[in-house]
């Protein structure tokens, strides 16, 4: 049975080692002509929410979103080598992504607060973009609230690859905001304690399944397949890579 799997990027697939904060700081400087006094308030927010909040924290008018997006794209461009030098792919990630990429009944993509361009930079730095269907993900420019990204991604998957409306969807992330987005968006949630939130915090937030990390690739893929197997397939044509 078909299954949509949507991955958070930072602290779930990769560790960016502070480069995200530097991107927001550089974009802020480009927009204001001064360095920020405070770091960007990230922690599971989308870029459409992060930038306005950052400006409000500094007592400044919120910029037009298209200007902010352009500044974020410019600030993220060319950071691949920095990411490779300072960051890393989290344990087990490559094995899980390869297993899902080899399954023709699974569409494995992203649900990230990053704008599209910067998600490509971060995952492309480690070659993970080749294991994901980046064209049908949910991205930081799609909505201010993370839950809106679930519908954005589902709509793209259904339109591009012929998955039926109502296909089972699983969001995998490391924050309570990921859990909330999944629950609000009618998706299951696998929470991974690879960020700043403990397994107990993620469990208390309502995650369906909580893992300390992604090193048990076989176990996670087996769990995901049980979700796909119990979903109803309402269209005969299955999506194929």
Secondary structure as GFF3:
##gff-version 3
##sequence-region A 1 241
A	DSSP	beta_strand	3	7	.	.	.	ID=ss1
A	DSSP	beta_strand	14	15	.	.	.	ID=ss2
A	DSSP	alpha_helix	19	32	.	.	.	ID=ss3
A	DSSP	alpha_helix	47	57	.	.	.	ID=ss4
A	DSSP	alpha_helix	65	76	.	.	.	ID=ss5
A	DSSP	alpha_helix	80	86	.	.	.	ID=ss6
A	DSSP	beta_strand	88	89	.	.	.	ID=ss7
A	DSSP	alpha_helix	93	101	.	.	.	ID=ss8
A	DSSP	beta_strand	106	110	.	.	.	ID=ss9
A	DSSP	alpha_helix	116	124	.	.	.	ID=ss10
A	DSSP	three_ten_helix	128	131	.	.	.	ID=ss11
A	DSSP	three_ten_helix	134	136	.	.	.	ID=ss12
A	DSSP	alpha_helix	147	161	.	.	.	ID=ss13
A	DSSP	beta_strand	169	173	.	.	.	ID=ss14
A	DSSP	alpha_helix	176	184	.	.	.	ID=ss15
A	DSSP	beta_strand	188	192	.	.	.	ID=ss16
A	DSSP	alpha_helix	199	204	.	.	.	ID=ss17
A	DSSP	beta_strand	209	211	.	.	.	ID=ss18
A	DSSP	alpha_helix	217	230	.	.	.	ID=ss19
###
